[in-house]
Amino acid sequence: MAARAMPTNRRSVGTEAAIHWRSEAWLAPRLVALTLLAIAAGWVGEGVGVSPSVLLALNIAAYVAGGYYGARNALESLPKGKIDVDLLMVLAALGAAFIGQWREGAILLFLFSLSNVLQDHAIRRSRQAIRGLLSLYPDVAKVKRGGTITQTPTSSIRVGDIVLIEPGERIPIDGDILAGQSAVDESPITGESMPVDKTVGGRVFAGSLNKQGILDVRATRSAENTTLSRIIKLVEEAQESKAPTQRFLDRFEQSYAKLIIFGVIVFILAPPALGLSDFESNFYRAMVLMTVASPCALVISVPSAFISAIAAAARIAVLFKGGASLEKLAAVKVVAFDKTGTLTIGRPRVTDVIAEAPASEADVIRSAASAEARSEHPLAKAIVEHAGEGAVELEALAGFEAIPGQGVHARLGGQSVRVGRAAQLHEITPVPAALEREQERLEMDGKTVVAVLRDGKWLGLIALADQSRAEAADLVSALKRQGMNVALLTGDNERVATLVARQTGIKHVCAGLFPEEKAQIIQELRREYGPVAMVGDGINDAPALAVADIGVAMGGAGADVALETADVVLMGDRLGRLRDAIQLSRRARQVVWQNIAFSLAVIALLIVSVFAIHLPLPAGVLGHEGSTVIVVLNGLISLLVIPELRRARLARPV
């Protein structure tokens, strides 16, 4: 039996953005039912004495219905020089008919086609991740054109169109907010469990849900290029790609099928020629041998597990680029992390405020935030954000000047305020000894120190640092418990790298690296420990991601470079999902080898039974097809019972 899902006919994400199965999905179960009815009618007819011509017609009907797909697939493969298990099943059924065992051949084709339908149904269920994502697309959207609002098919939205999105509506496109504010549920795209506040200038993604306010959004991508559509495409391609183990089994199937056919031909001819058996009974046994020796369960054991694992990962916002990526991740011995944007959130936050008496910490923050209110510098934004979190009321700004490399100079209430690096401001007014000691201490901790002067007097210092992700330390600890080595590779200075390493529990630290040096370190780690996974943001870490055995990118809600270059993408920058991805890949590998061992054991047992107890054809078919269904279900069900994945799906349903 060919180990494959029913062929699909996919339309690109657009007009209806849907996956369509061909008519086989509708026809195949009905042909199975027709096969069973023909077998039953023949059995009843034989009992009541209907004419042989009627029985022959019923048998032929059972053969045509039960063997249609197998014969078609076999005929399609033969011109390509491929011999697969479909051909073995059809030949076995025809051989049974040749010696007058029509019913046994029909039962073989019935169970063969039934197992195919059950496989297709089970594997289709694993594609729920794609269907769930597709359901997030609204069919139409309200587009503002020429002063009017029109209902427009989502597929017709062009880049630059203004889309009106009301409360409770799914957002149909990726775009930037021009007007309005709201809370948006982005969980299907980024994995963020809580609604995200959005306002003018914010970015939204197709498939997310507008919870409260009315938004005007300018489309930045067409429907077929949205983050959601690219995620769907990645999952589809991943489910179609093959892992090394699967590619090996596909090659093995060709050689094995040829060997079986050759062996059966020899078995048909040799015993009668040597006088060891009569032709008819020997031929029947040869057909049983051909049936039970077919490697159906063995060939389907790998794709069933990997397709299920890829779909399960997609449900928790982890995208594998295919079975090869899944298989490689399971073998990783070292995980190397970039720092900025990976182990850390990638933006500075205020960590310390030191005031010089008689000023207070609030005075320092108020003066600095008021002066920095118009600045676009990341440090300035962090200071203003800190003031907002502390409900510090800002002063009116009378004058503002940004001095490149030195900070800002502003006027507040008739007084001059300077905010900048302490080293530059020291040239204006000597820093007090106490503040100088605090500055040295903070900088030794790897923090950036900003000084604040007002009317030429030192108000105090503000220390800022990039913050480690909340889940980083737990992830590193979990990886170590699994026996993995963890390294930190960063281009930042050693003090900052050491601070982050201390916060996250990483011992192996390499700082001050250029991108090509990161790639060299990856090669050194591989030689010393084994396969390496590199986790980065997919941009400045590109050389290291390419050199690593497996590249893992922080998706950032579908960052273009991350989606296109990495082997695995953690959507929404959910670093903790790496642990789930590794666990899933290891479980998938375990299930694959369980299936392979079980399949080989069943084949060996059935072959021995053919010679030892003269196994009848129906029993051989039942054992053969039953083992195939068992490995499929093991692949699909085993990967859905991992507790962590169940909790993750409950926390963030798609």
PyMOL commands that set and color helices and strands:
alter all, ss='L'
color gray80, all
select helices_A, chain A and resi 24-48+52-80+85-98+102-125+128-134+154-156+187-190+223-225+227-240+244-273+279-293+296-315+323-330+339-343+361-372+378-389+422-425+433-444+472-481+494-504+515-529+542-547+560-565+571-573+577-612+617-638+643-651
alter helices_A, ss='H'
color red, helices_A
select strands_A, chain A and resi 8-10+19-21+140-145+148-153+162-165+175-179+182-185+196-198+203-204+209-210+215-219+318-320+334-337+344-355+397-403+407-412+415-421+448-454+457-468+485-489+508-510+532-536+550-554+568-570
alter strands_A, ss='S'
color yellow, strands_A
deselect
rebuild
show_as cartoon
